Amino acid sequence: MSLKVTQVRSSIGTKPKHRGTLRALGLGRIGKSHVLPDRPEIRGMIAKVPHLVTVEEVAETEESS
């Protein structure tokens, strides 16, 4: 199982740690998505910025397409 993380709000005006977390997730602008493995450390980063991103669970086969 993987997670598709999409940035939906701007990081302007947020705390520097939140901006760093978005960068670590591979995001940088609104509408950009990144497919990441479903691991505890990724879930923890997403939990820090839930107001800036949306998360969808995707099957492994969708990840490669």
GUTOR-807807 format. One record per residue: x, y, z of N, C-alpha, C in turn. Coordinates in pm, whole numbers, padded with zeros to 5 digits, always signed. Layout:
BEGIN
XYZXYZXYZ/...
end
This chain:
BEGIN
+00085-00118+00000+00000+00000+00000+00089+00124+00000/+00050+00223-00076+00122+00349-00082+00027+00464-00055/+00083+00580-00031+00004+00700-00005+00033+00804-00111/-00073+00859-00169-00057+00969-00264-00088+01097-00187/+00014+01181-00169+00001+01304-00091-00002+01421-00189/-00103+01507-00177-00120+01623-00265-00127+01749-00182/-00048+01849-00219-00053+01977-00148-00174+02055-00198/-00257+02101-00104-00380+02173-00141-00381+02317-00091/-00289+02351-00001-00283+02489+00048-00139+02537+00043/-00123+02669+00038+00008+02730+00028+00084+02720+00160/+00215+02715+00152+00298+02713+00272+00339+02854+00314/+00296+02955+00239+00326+03093+00275+00259+03124+00408/+00333+03178+00501+00279+03214+00631+00280+03102+00732/+00326+02983+00693+00334+02873+00787+00469+02873+00856/+00483+02790+00957+00608+02783+01032+00716+02718+00945/+00841+02755+00968+00951+02696+00891+00955+02543+00898/+00920+02486+01012+00920+02338+01023+00815+02277+00932/+00701+02345+00915+00597+02294+00826+00645+02299+00681/+00713+02406+00643+00767+02416+00507+00871+02308+00483/+00954+02281+00583+01054+02175+00571+00991+02038+00557/+00883+02017+00629+00812+01890+00620+00754+01870+00481/+00696+01975+00423+00645+01966+00286+00757+01930+00189/+00873+01992+00206+00986+01963+00119+01029+01818+00133/+01030+01767+00257+01069+01629+00282+00970+01531+00220/+00845+01573+00207+00743+01489+00144+00749+01499-00009/+00835+01585-00061+00849+01599-00206+00750+01696-00266/+00697+01787-00186+00599+01884-00233+00660+02023-00230/+00602+02115-00307+00655+02250-00307+00559+02354-00361/+00456+02307-00429+00356+02401-00480+00219+02337-00480/+00117+02420-00481-00020+02371-00473-00050+02283-00595/-00114+02171-00570-00152+02080-00677-00050+01972-00706/+00069+01983-00651+00172+01884-00675+00146+01761-00589/+00165+01642-00646+00142+01516-00575+00268+01432-00573/+00276+01344-00476+00389+01254-00466+00339+01124-00405/+00379+01010-00462+00341+00880-00409+00454+00832-00318/+00418+00802-00194+00517+00763-00093+00477+00629-00031/+00575+00554+00022+00540+00428+00090+00466+00456+00219/+00379+00364+00258+00301+00378+00380+00384+00328+00498/+00464+00417+00556+00550+00383+00669+00522+00478+00784/+00554+00441+00906+00525+00527+01021+00589+00666+01012/+00710+00676+00960+00776+00807+00952+00707+00898+00851/+00655+00842+00743+00579+00921+00645+00446+00965+00706/+00379+00873+00777+00253+00907+00844+00275+01019+00946/+00388+01017+01014+00419+01120+01112+00437+01257+01047/+00504+01260+00932+00523+01387+00861+00389+01441+00813/+00303+01353+00763+00170+01395+00717+00089+01449+00835/+00105+01389+00952+00032+01434+01071+00073+01574+01114/+00194+01618+01077+00240+01753+01111+00176+01860+01025/+00136+01825+00903+00082+01925+00809-00053+01882+00749/-00148+01835+00830-00274+01787+00772-00358+01899+00710/-00334+02023+00753-00408+02138+00702-00357+02184+00566/-00245+02129+00520-00185+02170+00393-00196+02063+00285/-00226+01940+00321-00224+01829+00226-00350+01744+00234/-00374+01667+00126-00474+01560+00128-00401+01430+00100/-00456+01321+00153-00390+01191+00141-00489+01090+00086/-00443+01011-00012-00523+00902-00068-00438+00775-00061/-00502+00664-00030-00432+00536-00034-00444+00480-00175/-00333+00435-00229-00333+00379-00365-00271+00239-00360/-00315+00156-00452-00261+00021-00462-00123+00026-00525/-00045-00075-00504+00092-00081-00558+00093-00076-00710/-00009-00132-00776-00010-00135-00921-00031+00005-00982/-00106+00091-00913-00128+00227-00962-00002+00311-00953/+00084+00278-00858+00205+00356-00835+00298+00356-00955/+00308+00243-01026+00402+00232-01137+00348+00293-01267/+00221+00324-01274+00166+00378-01399+00176+00527-01409/
end
